[in-house]
Amino acid sequence: MKYSADKKDQHIVFRLLEPKLDTLVAPEMKAEMAVLGNEGFKSMVLNLDAVTFVDSSGLSAILLANRQCKDAGGKLVVCNARPAVMKLIQISQLDQILNLAVSEEEALGLL
């Protein structure tokens, strides 16, 4: 899985650099989220700018990251979701659960 992680004091900006967040990538992402949580990061910006496709496994990975941040007393903000990905989030009604932002700057402001 290709990604970048910009670690700050209490939050991290996680950029998934894969075109698909699917059954092949989601397990690795879940594992990495657990590692980052164990490192003490409570809040996260999940930048999906490079992602063009998400399936149910990918949504599960995003929800796991959201729950992990909430359980730690922090917040997950998903940003830069492309229209197809945003449509899936809305159809799944996850737009009512997830914190969404148009840009990374806006996401950082929501933390």
C-alpha positions, 0 to 999 in steps of 0.5 A: 500500500502506498501512502504518506503520513505527515505526523504532527503533535496530536494529529496526522495527515494520512494520504492514501496514494492508491487509486483503489481502496478495496479488498486488496488495500483495506486490510493494510490500511486498517493495520496501519491505522492501528499502528498510528493509533498505538503511537498516540495520534488521536485525530487524523485527516484522511486525504483521499485525493488519489482515490478514484474507487472505494468498495465496502471493504474500503468504507469499513477501513474508513469507519474503523479509523473514525471509531479509533479516533473517537475512542481516543477522544479525537476526530477523523476528517475525510477530505478531497473525496472525488465525486464517485467516492463522495457519492458512495459515502452519501448513498451509504449514508456515511455522510451523516457519520463522518466528518467531511471536508472539501480540502485538506486545509478545511479538514485541519480547521475542523480538528 
